[in-house]
Amino acid sequence: MSKDKQIAQEQTENAKEAAEFQNQAIRDFVEERAADTRTKGPVNESTTRLPDNQNRMITQHNRQM
């Protein structure tokens, strides 16, 4: 293997290792800081969606404008 190919291969391997390290660091940060979506929050489930009738009335109003 020529010296240039060996240097290029080593640089590629170093870049891959750095990318893997950065990806793992980001995953660890997100897992540590992100909220658990499985836990119930302050949102009331009954108010998260508009009733169909209210949604229809809003849509009609917006079309008139």
Backbone as a chain_set.jsonl record, in Angstrom:
{"seq": "MSKDKQIAQEQTENAKEAAEFQNQAIRDFVEERAADTRTKGPVNESTTRLPDNQNRMITQHNRQM", "coords": {"N": [[0.854, -1.169, 0.0], [0.577, 2.183, -0.82], [2.126, 5.139, 0.571], [0.49, 7.42, 0.538], [-2.092, 6.323, 0.248], [-2.276, 4.929, 2.613], [-2.201, 6.983, 4.505], [-4.549, 8.347, 3.805], [-6.435, 6.363, 4.375], [-6.074, 6.124, 7.133], [-6.868, 8.667, 7.964], [-9.555, 8.565, 7.222], [-10.488, 6.547, 8.93], [-10.046, 7.789, 11.39], [-11.835, 9.935, 11.158], [-14.258, 8.538, 11.083], [-14.265, 7.382, 13.649], [-14.367, 9.71, 15.205], [-16.855, 10.707, 14.417], [-18.56, 8.664, 15.336], [-18.112, 8.89, 18.095], [-19.103, 11.482, 18.533], [-21.797, 11.113, 17.787], [-22.613, 9.3, 19.766], [-22.279, 10.885, 22.035], [-24.203, 12.845, 21.58], [-26.537, 11.27, 21.589], [-26.499, 10.371, 24.261], [-26.802, 12.827, 25.588], [-29.344, 13.657, 24.677], [-30.989, 11.575, 25.614], [-30.651, 11.947, 28.328], [-31.577, 14.557, 28.816], [-34.017, 14.915, 27.488], [-37.571, 14.931, 27.724], [-39.585, 12.349, 29.099], [-41.773, 10.815, 27.044], [-43.709, 9.062, 27.709], [-44.776, 9.622, 30.134], [-47.421, 11.255, 31.841], [-48.304, 14.575, 31.196], [-48.964, 18.081, 31.927], [-51.126, 18.448, 30.272], [-54.524, 18.18, 29.589], [-56.155, 15.382, 28.532], [-58.726, 15.409, 27.442], [-59.014, 17.877, 26.311], [-57.28, 18.157, 24.243], [-57.901, 17.931, 21.57], [-59.956, 19.513, 19.13], [-63.509, 19.462, 19.064], [-65.348, 17.87, 16.403], [-67.469, 19.418, 15.338], [-66.87, 22.019, 16.175], [-64.418, 22.365, 14.919], [-65.258, 22.255, 12.243], [-66.805, 24.576, 12.113], [-64.873, 26.56, 12.508], [-63.332, 26.159, 10.249], [-65.168, 26.841, 8.211], [-65.537, 29.545, 8.834], [-62.967, 30.538, 8.343], [-62.775, 30.158, 5.6], [-64.557, 32.025, 4.65], [-63.301, 34.404, 4.954]], "CA": [[0.0, 0.0, 0.0], [1.415, 3.38, -0.889], [2.073, 5.994, 1.756], [-0.677, 8.302, 0.414], [-3.303, 5.536, 0.521], [-2.273, 4.602, 4.036], [-2.563, 8.213, 5.215], [-5.969, 8.596, 3.524], [-7.202, 5.367, 5.117], [-5.994, 6.48, 8.55], [-7.711, 9.843, 8.158], [-10.946, 8.106, 7.128], [-10.793, 5.838, 10.169], [-10.122, 8.797, 12.459], [-13.083, 10.676, 10.978], [-15.347, 7.641, 11.486], [-14.244, 7.286, 15.111], [-14.834, 10.985, 15.743], [-18.296, 10.788, 14.167], [-19.21, 7.735, 16.262], [-18.03, 9.484, 19.426], [-20.029, 12.612, 18.571], [-23.155, 10.559, 17.775], [-22.9, 8.734, 21.084], [-22.409, 11.995, 22.976], [-25.507, 13.467, 21.317], [-27.565, 10.339, 22.086], [-26.489, 10.42, 25.722], [-27.354, 14.11, 25.996], [-30.782, 13.671, 24.41], [-31.639, 10.652, 26.542], [-30.581, 12.508, 29.666], [-32.283, 15.83, 28.928], [-35.342, 14.918, 26.868], [-38.67, 14.484, 28.582], [-40.123, 11.026, 28.812], [-43.091, 11.02, 26.431], [-44.678, 8.104, 28.254], [-45.366, 10.135, 31.36], [-48.489, 12.228, 31.624], [-47.915, 15.94, 31.482], [-50.029, 18.944, 32.413], [-52.186, 18.575, 29.272], [-55.713, 17.381, 29.823], [-56.415, 14.62, 27.311], [-60.034, 15.722, 26.872], [-58.976, 19.182, 25.642], [-56.192, 18.207, 23.271], [-58.44, 18.022, 20.211], [-61.22, 20.244, 18.994], [-64.615, 18.63, 18.59], [-65.547, 17.969, 14.957], [-68.364, 20.513, 15.018], [-66.142, 23.274, 16.355], [-63.418, 22.402, 13.86], [-65.976, 22.572, 11.011], [-67.211, 25.981, 12.164], [-63.652, 27.354, 12.314], [-62.964, 26.035, 8.834], [-66.101, 27.648, 7.43], [-65.238, 30.938, 9.104], [-61.723, 30.886, 7.668], [-63.036, 30.184, 4.157], [-65.318, 33.235, 4.339], [-62.414, 35.576, 5.023]], "C": [[0.903, 1.236, 0.0], [1.193, 4.248, 0.351], [0.843, 6.896, 1.728], [-1.975, 7.565, 0.729], [-3.405, 5.219, 2.005], [-2.681, 5.821, 4.865], [-4.043, 8.505, 5.027], [-6.847, 7.632, 4.308], [-7.21, 5.693, 6.614], [-6.865, 7.695, 8.859], [-9.19, 9.469, 8.116], [-11.364, 7.398, 8.411], [-10.922, 6.811, 11.345], [-11.421, 9.584, 12.373], [-14.276, 9.829, 11.41], [-15.426, 7.529, 13.004], [-14.762, 8.566, 15.757], [-16.34, 11.128, 15.568], [-19.059, 9.87, 15.112], [-19.222, 8.299, 17.682], [-19.03, 10.63, 19.558], [-21.478, 12.119, 18.593], [-23.531, 10.007, 19.14], [-23.091, 9.83, 22.114], [-23.766, 12.677, 22.814], [-26.624, 12.569, 21.84], [-27.653, 10.386, 23.61], [-27.123, 11.71, 26.232], [-28.863, 14.125, 25.824], [-31.52, 12.763, 25.382], [-31.69, 11.239, 27.949], [-31.495, 13.721, 29.835], [-33.708, 15.822, 28.397], [-36.382, 14.402, 27.855], [-39.131, 13.1, 28.152], [-41.54, 11.2, 28.292], [-44.133, 10.059, 26.979], [-45.328, 8.592, 29.532], [-46.41, 11.188, 31.033], [-48.014, 13.609, 32.041], [-49.103, 16.754, 31.942], [-51.196, 19.093, 31.433], [-53.332, 17.636, 29.622], [-56.079, 16.684, 28.519], [-57.745, 14.991, 26.657], [-60.023, 17.052, 26.115], [-57.898, 19.259, 24.566], [-56.681, 18.326, 21.841], [-59.742, 18.811, 20.219], [-62.314, 19.27, 18.571], [-64.828, 18.867, 17.09], [-66.415, 19.164, 14.576], [-67.648, 21.861, 15.146], [-65.079, 23.437, 15.268], [-64.061, 22.783, 12.529], [-66.365, 24.042, 10.974], [-66.001, 26.899, 11.955], [-63.247, 27.332, 10.852], [-63.884, 26.883, 7.964], [-65.816, 29.133, 7.622], [-63.983, 31.393, 8.345], [-61.903, 30.959, 6.154], [-63.761, 31.468, 3.753], [-64.409, 34.463, 4.284], [-61.644, 35.788, 3.752]], "O": [[1.879, 1.302, 0.748], [0.205, 4.1, 1.07], [0.216, 7.12, 2.763], [-2.856, 8.109, 1.395], [-4.493, 5.24, 2.581], [-3.435, 5.688, 5.829], [-4.725, 8.872, 5.984], [-7.881, 8.027, 4.846], [-8.236, 5.553, 7.279], [-7.524, 7.742, 9.898], [-9.987, 9.999, 8.89], [-12.462, 7.622, 8.921], [-11.807, 6.664, 12.188], [-12.043, 9.87, 13.396], [-15.205, 10.341, 12.035], [-16.512, 7.575, 13.581], [-15.505, 8.517, 16.737], [-17.027, 11.614, 16.466], [-20.102, 10.259, 15.637], [-20.226, 8.196, 18.387], [-19.723, 10.741, 20.57], [-22.299, 12.653, 19.339], [-24.646, 10.223, 19.615], [-23.964, 9.726, 22.976], [-24.402, 13.043, 23.802], [-27.561, 13.058, 22.47], [-28.744, 10.433, 24.178], [-27.89, 11.691, 27.194], [-29.586, 14.557, 26.722], [-32.563, 13.14, 25.916], [-32.667, 11.045, 28.673], [-32.116, 13.89, 30.884], [-34.525, 16.642, 28.815], [-36.101, 13.552, 28.7], [-39.065, 12.744, 26.975], [-42.414, 11.679, 29.015], [-45.326, 10.235, 26.729], [-46.332, 8.03, 29.969], [-46.282, 11.922, 30.054], [-47.406, 13.786, 33.096], [-50.138, 16.196, 32.308], [-52.161, 19.795, 31.734], [-53.129, 16.457, 29.913], [-56.291, 17.348, 27.504], [-57.875, 14.895, 25.437], [-60.946, 17.321, 25.347], [-57.639, 20.338, 24.033], [-55.934, 18.785, 20.977], [-60.513, 18.777, 21.178], [-62.058, 18.348, 17.797], [-64.521, 19.943, 16.578], [-66.127, 19.85, 13.595], [-67.817, 22.739, 14.299], [-64.873, 24.539, 14.76], [-63.478, 23.55, 11.763], [-66.269, 24.686, 9.929], [-66.118, 27.922, 11.279], [-62.867, 28.356, 10.285], [-63.41, 27.576, 7.064], [-65.853, 29.896, 6.657], [-63.945, 32.487, 7.782], [-61.235, 31.757, 5.497], [-63.594, 31.945, 2.63], [-64.738, 35.45, 3.626], [-60.859, 36.731, 3.656]]}, "num_chains": 1, "name": "protein.A"}
